[in-house]
C-alpha cells in the first residue's frame, strides 16, 4: 500500500527512491532562503528603466553562480554582471534598477524521519511511502510533523508504563494536566489524544477530529503513526 506524505515547507529531501527508512533516518534538511537585492542599473551604469533590456534571465528563472545575469552592449564596449549566487530571479524593478534573487543558504539542520517504510518516490515536497497496511484519519490540530512507534494507554495507568513510553508516541483518550508534564519527563516522543490539551507542552501533540475514530483506531492496533500538520491528517500503519 502506498501513502503520500507532504514534506514541511522549506525542507530539502535527503533520501531517494528505494531507500528503507525508519525513525532514526535523516530524511530532510532545513533550508533557509533569503532575498538578495542587486543594483544592476548601477553596476552596468544604465538607466533604471532600461534594466529589462539588459537582463539575461526573466522572473522565475534560475541563475547559477558565475553565470551572466545582465549585460550592457555599447558601440565600443561590453559590460556584464556575473552572479555571485545561485538562486531564482524573484523580482526585476525598473524603477529602482534592481534585481532580487531568492537564494538558498548552505548547510542546515538535518531532521530524522517521522515515518517508517520503503520510499517509492520522492518529489521536492512529497514522499510516497510503501507500507503493508494503513488507515487515514483527520486531526483537529497538531503542533508539528511527527511520528513514531505507538503505545496505547489510559490516563490512570500512565505511571505503570514508564519504560514503555520512552521515545514512543502515546495514544491516550484524555490526559489530565498533571500527567501532561509527566509525559515530557518520562521521555515520550509525542502524544495523540481525543480531548484537547489543558496546557502547552514541549513535545509534539495532535488532537483527533472525530470522536467516533477513537474506537476504530484502538481496534486497528497499528504499531506506527505519522502526523501530517500541513494537511491535518494522521496515518496509523504497519
C-alpha positions, 0 to 999 in steps of 0.5 A: 500500500502506498501513502503520500506524505507532504514534506514541511515547507522549506525542507530539502529531501535527503533520501531517494527512491528505494531507500528503507527508512525508519525513525532514526533516518535523516530524511530532510534538511532545513533550508533557509532562503533569503532575498538578495537585492542587486543594483544592476542599473548601477553596476552596468551604469544604465538607466533604471528603466532600461534594466529589462533590456539588459537582463539575461534571465526573466522572473522565475528563472534560475541563475547559477553562480558565475553565470551572466545575469545582465549585460550592457552592449555599447558601440565600443564596449561590453559590460556584464554582471556575473552572479555571485549566487545561485538562486531564482530571479524573484523580482526585476524593478525598473524603477529602482534598477534592481534585481532580487534573487531568492537564494538558498543558504548552505548547510542546515539542520538535518531532521530524522524521519517521522515515518517508517517504510520503503520510499517509492518516490520522492518529489521536492515536497512529497514522499510516497511511502510503501507500507503493508497496511494503513488507515487515514484519519483527520486531526483537529490540530497538531503542533508539528510533523511527527511520528513514531512507534505507538503505545496505547494507554489510559490516563490512570495507568500512565505511571505503570508504563514508564519504560514503555513510553520512552521515545514512543508516541502515546495514544491516550483518550484524555490526559489530565494536566498533571500527567501532561508534564509527566509525559515530557519527563518520562521521555515520550516522543509525542502524544495523540489524544481525543480531548484537547490539551489543558496546557502547552507542552514541549513535545509534539501533540495532535488532537483527533477530529472525530470522536467516533475514530477513537474506537476504530483506531484502538481496534486497528492496533497499528504499531506506527503513526505519522502526523501530517500538520500541513494537511491535518491528517494522521496515518496509523500503519504497519 
